[in-house]
Amino acid sequence: WSGEEEEEEEEEGSGYLYQPLSQEPEQGVGDADPGLQERLQLLRLHLPDPPVDSEEENEEETAEGATAQSSHSSIPMDAEHVELVKRTMASVKLPTLGIPAWASQISEEQWKDVVQRTLQARQS
């Protein structure tokens, strides 16, 4: 065997062939089935369009920090949506296997204190 013959045999036997990738952009959300978008809106599962920010607002938000930005970009919800979220989240049950043993040995108040101290330590 010469090194050249061995190389050719490996190429033929690998079973992998070069396949060029498409140069066309993939179909985006805006191109999705219009029926699907309508159904999501009817079920109130769609997100509203993000607000259009002016350059001045963007500069102010950058200066004010992440808190202002997160409150500005929050989704407006009416009382009905708030109640729907609360009912949905109340029905969420985590598996007991996912709860570590130490979590059952500490009270809710003790845990809140630990979290609060940790957050304060990170801020200073």
Buried (B, 14 or more C-beta within 10 A) or exposed (E): EEEEEEEEEEEEEEEEEEEEEEEEEEEEEEEEEEEEEEEEEEEEEEEEEEEEEEEEEEEBBEEEEEEBBEEEEEEEEEEEEEEEEEEEEEEEEEEEEEEEEEEEEEEEEEEEEEEEEEEEEEEE
